């Protein structure tokens, strides 16, 4: 289940069905089955700046943030909740950044939102791009899922 909350000014321009389809594609591709829960907030630059400052100590807007609820490899796994739902975490995207980047890269805002969403979801699932080999793996995964 993907829960999407969008700032009202951008809601008419967000293709929620497309984002839900991307979530299903990524989760299936990563072998995640059964009930899952993931939230997505599409906000403006100011909204994401506040979240970035609060949780990362960076007082600036960014395009996407992800907050995994899954244990890292160094953490002990959480007890499965009685309802059996795997809670993945939260993704935050700045619509304004997505719009600017779409113009910069010469594609639609819909496509840019999709790319940012998949990027954030891959982070939640444990992928990163701190070194070149990890970045290549993450980029390949994203490209595959976005096709």
C-alpha positions as CSV (number, residue, x, y, z in Angstrom):
1,X,0.0,0.0,0.0
2,X,1.4,3.4,-1.0
3,X,0.0,6.4,0.8
4,X,0.5,9.6,-1.1
5,X,0.1,13.0,0.4
6,X,0.6,16.0,-1.9
7,X,0.6,19.7,-1.2
8,X,-2.7,20.9,-2.7
9,X,-1.1,23.2,-5.2
10,X,0.6,20.3,-6.9
11,X,-2.0,17.5,-6.5
12,X,-3.6,18.0,-9.9
13,X,-0.2,17.4,-11.6
14,X,0.8,14.2,-9.8
15,X,0.0,10.9,-11.4
16,X,-0.6,8.7,-8.3
17,X,-1.5,5.6,-10.4
18,X,1.9,5.8,-12.1
19,X,3.7,6.1,-8.8
20,X,1.7,3.2,-7.4
21,X,2.7,1.1,-10.4
22,X,6.4,2.0,-9.9
23,X,6.2,1.0,-6.3
24,X,4.7,-2.4,-7.2
25,X,7.3,-2.9,-10.0
26,X,10.2,-2.1,-7.6
27,X,8.9,-4.2,-4.8
28,X,8.2,-7.2,-7.0
29,X,11.6,-6.9,-8.6
30,X,13.2,-6.9,-5.2
31,X,11.3,-10.0,-4.1
32,X,9.1,-8.2,-1.6
33,X,5.8,-9.8,-1.3
34,X,2.9,-9.6,1.0
35,X,1.3,-6.6,2.6
36,X,3.6,-3.5,2.7
37,X,3.2,0.1,3.7
38,X,5.1,3.0,2.2
39,X,4.4,6.7,2.4
40,X,5.2,9.5,0.0
41,X,4.9,13.2,0.6
42,X,5.2,15.5,-2.4
43,X,5.8,19.0,-1.0
44,X,7.4,22.3,-2.0
45,X,11.0,23.5,-1.5
46,X,10.2,25.0,1.8
47,X,8.6,21.9,3.1
48,X,11.5,19.6,2.2
49,X,14.0,22.2,3.5
50,X,12.3,22.0,6.9
51,X,12.4,18.2,6.9
52,X,16.0,18.2,5.7
53,X,17.0,20.6,8.5
54,X,15.2,18.7,11.1
55,X,16.4,15.2,10.3
56,X,19.7,15.7,8.5
57,X,20.9,19.0,9.9
58,X,21.1,20.5,6.4
59,X,19.2,23.8,6.1
60,X,18.6,23.7,2.3
61,X,16.0,22.2,0.0
62,X,16.8,19.0,-1.9
63,X,15.0,16.9,-4.5
64,X,14.3,13.7,-2.5
65,X,14.7,12.4,1.0
66,X,14.1,8.8,2.2
67,X,13.7,7.5,5.6
68,X,13.8,3.7,5.9
69,X,11.9,1.9,8.6
70,X,13.7,-1.3,7.8
71,X,16.6,-2.4,10.0
72,X,20.1,-1.9,8.5
73,X,22.4,-4.8,8.2
74,X,24.0,-3.9,11.5
75,X,20.7,-3.8,13.4
76,X,18.6,-6.6,14.8
77,X,15.4,-7.2,12.8
78,X,12.2,-5.7,14.3
79,X,9.6,-8.1,15.5
80,X,7.0,-8.6,12.8
81,X,3.9,-6.6,13.8
82,X,0.8,-8.6,14.5
83,X,-0.9,-7.3,11.4
84,X,1.8,-8.7,9.2
85,X,2.4,-5.5,7.3
86,X,6.0,-4.7,6.3
87,X,6.4,-1.0,7.0
88,X,9.1,0.3,4.6
89,X,9.4,3.9,5.5
90,X,8.8,7.4,4.1
91,X,9.9,9.3,0.9
92,X,9.7,13.1,0.5
93,X,10.0,14.8,-2.9
94,X,10.0,18.5,-3.7
95,X,7.7,19.1,-6.6
96,X,9.5,22.4,-7.3
97,X,12.9,20.6,-7.6
98,X,11.3,17.9,-9.7
99,X,9.9,20.5,-12.1
100,X,13.2,22.4,-12.3
101,X,15.1,19.2,-12.9
102,X,12.6,18.0,-15.5
103,X,13.2,21.2,-17.5
104,X,17.0,20.8,-17.1
105,X,17.0,17.2,-18.2
106,X,14.5,17.8,-21.0
107,X,11.7,15.4,-19.9
108,X,8.3,15.6,-18.2
109,X,7.7,16.4,-14.5
110,X,5.9,13.0,-14.3
111,X,9.1,11.2,-15.4
112,X,11.2,13.2,-13.0
113,X,8.8,12.4,-10.1
114,X,9.1,8.7,-11.1
115,X,12.8,8.8,-11.1
116,X,13.0,10.5,-7.8
117,X,10.5,8.1,-6.3
118,X,12.4,5.0,-7.5
119,X,15.6,6.6,-6.2
120,X,14.1,7.1,-2.8
121,X,12.5,3.7,-2.7
122,X,15.9,2.0,-3.6
123,X,17.5,3.9,-0.7
124,X,14.8,2.6,1.6
125,X,15.5,-0.9,0.4
126,X,19.2,-0.5,1.3
127,X,20.8,0.7,-1.9
128,X,23.3,3.6,-1.8
129,X,25.6,5.5,-4.1
130,X,28.5,6.3,-1.8
131,X,31.1,4.6,-4.0
132,X,31.2,4.1,-7.8
133,X,30.4,0.4,-7.8
134,X,27.3,0.9,-5.5
135,X,26.3,3.9,-7.6
136,X,26.4,1.8,-10.7
137,X,24.3,-1.0,-9.2
138,X,21.7,1.6,-8.0
139,X,21.6,3.3,-11.3
140,X,21.1,0.0,-13.2
141,X,18.3,-1.0,-10.8
142,X,16.6,2.4,-11.2
143,X,16.9,2.2,-15.0
144,X,15.5,-1.3,-15.1
145,X,12.5,-0.4,-13.0
146,X,11.8,2.8,-14.8
147,X,11.7,1.0,-18.2
